[in-house]
């Protein structure tokens, strides 16, 4: 059996006093097998509230999404955006200077962080392009990156993507950061499951996940109740998208693109997927896959195996 190789690196940051201004240090992880072809890299872009260690790298019954991708030959990379997990937090002066309509971590800045990660992955592996799997709000940041750097993207998987709606007249102003408790996370994880249906997120999985989530912010235990602080830029992007202003043009994406979503996902509905599929006018290949008994967080749920298979099947078509 091939030996798993895991490593963590930090992309160095830059102090605000330097001429080009502040740039966050970013945590980047790779998982692959010793015999794998590292010229087939996949970069995972996390969503609005939890980092890569709690998503693609988190093991349920000793197996993670990254493990499964590595087992079929991909070099798998996960990173944390600034203000999440192991990456550098936003400095206090930057938080204080942010405007209510522009909290830290919005899509243009996030896309620049994705570019740093992708160029590092390409340098490390020798590949010409990467494939990307992006979840929820991460699809907005990844979509923007893919429109700005089409030459660097091989295939694009948008998992439970947030898309344009017109359900709000105007996006509200937001504080620079917000606190997320375990109770709040649990509520959003289970609220879309139909009444009377057995849980799809098991308690034996959520307990260790919740503990790891609080550990992702060293200051979480000093708050009452314990909570993780995250930047509000992703929430601002979501509110803007639902006010009719999606921060990228899907028609400019040039990579084959798959939309993967759960049957019970209220944040990526049939109408949302249909809108995005129609908007992907420049993609040479596109598809919409709805996975049974899944919600917006199906990578943490009992249907995650179906998600893995759908993602792998689409990524392998490009080989």
ABEGO torsion letter per residue (X at the ends): XBBBBBBBBBBBBBBAABAAEBBBBBBBBBBBBAABBAABBBBBBBBAABBAAABAABBBGGBBAAAAAAAAGBBBBBBBBBGBEABBBBBAAAAAABBAABBBGBAAAAAAAAAAAAAAAAAAAGBABBBBBBBEAAAAAAAAAAAABAAABABBBBBGBBBBBBABABBBBBBABBBBBAAAAAAAAAAABBBGBBBABBAAAAAAAAAAAAAABAAAAABOBBBBBBBAAAAAAAAAAAAGBBABBAAABABBBBBBBBAABAABBAAAAAAAAAABAABABBBBBBBBGBBAAAAABAAAAAAAAAAAAAAAAAX
